[in-house]
């Protein structure tokens, strides 16, 4: 661990570091660890970690279905976040799959499937629903103390139905996708489709609102995000209106500019069937990838020119994440695949991982 980083840690975080001593020496593995939620053939919910060579690091059964995964910045921990409207998330030791903590939301809150660790490793922020005022977005704030996440005073997301959240490159500014849809406790039923208020929010981690932007189509729900190293933000939408409506399913906010539609071909837009799942950016190759599971399509574009690098059928494509060669993509029905984007042609390789039953997101640690 670098000395300047170590000296910046609080006593509570140092206690957690001590509990996982030796990890910084063992995690330097040329094979990244793929973290994701999936089911097995019997329908059991699993939190899993696999190397891309197919070797299993862990497979831990959990009580409820998970959505996204967030890895701790330097400890061998990852939080598998409960899928809306779950009230449980699971803190897993990535060395052996041990369940370190079942994180419970407060009685009048539930998880929306996404969270982020602060770069210090001491704080976690989770998108949550206030079920006393259905849909009012809050960020659950948790502090890691002696290897356990403890609830702290929450923050407003300045919107309704928050979904994914990420950091801008400064590590102190949060990007929040407020989906705009009100739901009650223990329900996924939308209550306000005729009055949705989706927004893209930038906020300080103390809760201060910096900006709030909306897309023109009122029923266009901003759901998933990717952030580039230069601060470019991309959002993927899930449209709640008519299948024939033409709306911006992919949007981009470049540094110093407003949120605007990413230039898609109409055939591509229609192929998405009004639904974007996972979004990922490859900083070194300046590429953008998107999964559209309803349309069974995977797309890869040049982030700067919007030129199409790949438009390919992939049944029930799910999570996508960047690796050195390009992107890894999982599927709900088929093989996980590696797309090598380094050459003029994108090359596809099937990975020796379990086929099918993967959830919508994956992370590479």
Residue, then its C-alpha position, 0 to 999 in steps of 0.5 A: x500500500x502506498x504510504x501517502x494512501x495509508x496515512x490518509x486512512x482513519x483508525x476505523x479503516x486501519x482496523x479493517x485493513x488489519x483484518x485483511x492483511x496480506x491481501x495487497x500481496x496476493x491480489x496481483x493476479x494477471x487474471x482479473x476477478x469477474x464478480x457477478x450475481x447469477x442463479x443456478x439450475x435449481x433457482x438458488x441465488x448466488x454471489x460468484x467470483x471467477x477468473x477469466x480462465x474459468x477457475x472459480x474463486x467462490x460461489x456463495x448462496x445468498x437469500x435474495x437476488x442481487x443486481x450490481x456488485x461493488x468491489x472495495x478499492x483495496x480490501x478483498x471485499x465486494x458488496x453484492x447489492x440486492x435487486x429492487x425492492x430487496x432489503x438485503x445486500x451481501x458483503x463477501x470476502x473475495x478470497x474464499x466467498x465467506x459471507x462477512x455481513x448481510x447488510x439490512x436496509x432500514x425498515x422504511x427503505x429498500x435497495x435499488x440495486x447499486x452502490x459505490x465505495x469511496x476511494x478511501x474505502x471507509x464509506x459506501x453509498x447505496x441508492x435506496x427508496x424511501x417507502x414512507x414517501x414512495x420513490x423519494x430517492x435517498x443515498x444510504x450512507x454506510x461506514x466500514x468499521x472493523x470489517x462491518x458496514x454501519x448506517x450513517x445519516x442518509x442523503x437525498x438524491x434530489x430526485x425520484x427512483x434512483x438507480x445507478x450511481x458512480x464517481x466522477x474522476x475527482x472521486x468526490x462528486x457523485x453522478x446519480x441516475x434518478x429513474x423517475x419512477x415511484x414504487x411502493x415497498x416490496x413492489x416493482x409496480x410503477x405508480x407514476x408513469x404519467x408523471x415521471x421525473x427522471x434526472x441525471x444529478x451531479x452532487x457532492x458526497x456531502x449532499x450538495x446538489x451541483x446540477x440536475x438535467x432531464x431528457x426531453x421525453x418525459x417517460x424516458x427513465x435514466x437507469x445505467x451509467x458509465x464514466x470515462x477517465x476524462x469525466x465523460x458520462x454516458x447514460x442508458x435509458x429504459x423507455x416506459x412509453x409506446x414501443x414505436x416512440x423515437x427517444x434517446x435510449x443512449x445519452x452522453x454528457x461530455x465535460x463542460x457540456x449538457x446531457x444530450x442524445x448519443x448519435x445512434x442509427x435508427x436501426x440500432x435504436x429500434x433494435x434496443x426495444x426501448x431497453x438498455x441494460x449495462x453500459x461500460x467505457x474502455x478508457x484506453x481504447x476510447x470505446x463504449x459498450x452497451x447490452x440490450x437484452x430485450x433486443x438480444x444485441x451487443x453494441x460497441x461504438x467509438x466514444x469520440x466519433x460514435x462510429x459503430x465498432x460492433x453490432x452483433x446478436x447476443x441472446x439475453x446479453x447482460x453485464x459488460x465490463x472492460x478488460x485490457x483486450x476490450x470487453x467481457x459480456x455475460x448472458x442470461x442464456x448463453x456463454x460469457x464472451x470476451x470481445x477483443x477490440x484492439x485490432x481493426x476487426x473485433x474478435x470474439x472468444x467464448x469464456x469457459x465460465x458457467x453458461x446462462x443465468x447471469x444477472x444484468x451486471x458484472x464487475x472486474x476486480 
